[in-house]
Amino acid sequence: MIKFLDIIEFMLSITHLHFLTIIIPIAAAIYLISRRRCTVYLLDFECYRPPDNCRLPMSMFREHTTISGSFDSKSVEFQIKILEKSGFGQETHISLPLTELPANTSLLSTLDEAETIILSIIRDLLEKTHIDPKTIDILILNSSMFSPTPSLTSMIINKFQLRSNVKSFNLSGMGCSAGVISVGLAGDLLKVHRNSLALLVSTEMLTLNWYTGKNRSMLLTNCIFRTGGAAILMSSRNQDKNKAKYELQHVVRTNNACNDRSYTCVFQDTDLEGKVGVSLSKDILHVAGDSLKMNIATLGPMVLPFSEQFRYGLSIIRRKILRPATNTGIYVPNFKQAFEHFCIHAGGRSVIQAIEEKLGLNEEDVEASKMTLYRFGNTSSSSIWYELCYIEAKGRVKKGDRIWQIAFGSGFKCNSAVWKCISDVRSQVENAWMDRIHLYPADVPDAIKID
């Protein structure tokens, strides 16, 4: 066995030049290994499929709001009017406590809702991927409107017996775009803590946030938000490359909270009767449009081919320098040259239509978003995962395809995540859409008359 002193004697015996020729390559190799690009993968994800006894058909919504005693006649008719034009079908769901008369909005009921949704999707995801909870290194959960003590991440750690040194993060108050924020946070952490596994949960609790006042801007939330949730497994482990579905390419976040108009666009407050609710401003579409422009101005150079960037730049020069007196429009880049699939947050029919027009997309490009809104409603931060789930169930995702997830949220924020498919995604795998996928795309009327 070579002793330590023998090694020292050998090092001293070699010339200075020989020493450098040995050490420099070794040091260079160590440096290159430490600086090599860390790839972040998406192994799989699971979306919550609510039970049938939580279904909220249009007629049931009218019946409950009418006889619950919580709303006056004007508030009932306003909510019905909004719902008729919402783009919802007859299969959206609410939490079980809200199906009671009167609605049970207690803290205990909300905790039951959280356990039902969160634990079931995590359990299904771990079973599908054959992942031992003990191997999870990072845990991130985003729930904007419900953040109890102990935290929801602590609940997960307790129920699944995660390791004591798991890095857990509980995000709240960040709106419907928090799902992309969680992806960005997980991506950064996985790059720093290499060879790690991250579990993400995106959801929203409805029970404690059911509004029973008369403020119309707050009543909107009763009409557009529905039960949902998604669990996602991300990894920076080299061993997961061959079984991963997607590779994370980019995350671009835009937060316009410095602008007062944006900051108050989605705002939790009390009404004149002291009842708590979340008001949605009439400016929300304009604010969302401005935030989208800022977001794609950053994302565009990362993903668009040079030809599209050149045409965009040329149109700006033509407008501002060469022909400033004309009404020549700015060229809108063709993002279909950068992406095969679009997952636009299902915040509402008008939101989807506005982005469809601004980006020059066609019906198939926004089909996943419209069908998610039609079947599941606005499930907040998890909607972009229901949309990707829809595209997978249709068998449309092929190896090499690029997916753009766009989400909007309070603040006001517009966030984007870009994924690249790195394996063949099997459409026959059981997911939240497989029991109904043959019925879609469905014909969504402009308005539904609720009797």
PyMOL commands that set and color helices and strands:
alter all, ss='L'
color gray80, all
select helices_A, chain A and resi 4-13+16-35+52-54+58-67+73-84+96-99+107-129+133-135+152-160+175-192+207-209+216-224+238-243+260-263+284-303+306-322+335-337+349-359+367-376+380-393+437-439
alter helices_A, ss='H'
color red, helices_A
select strands_A, chain A and resi 41-47+138-143+167-171+197-203+229-235+246-255+266-270+276-280+341-344+402-409+413-421
alter strands_A, ss='S'
color yellow, strands_A
deselect
rebuild
show_as cartoon
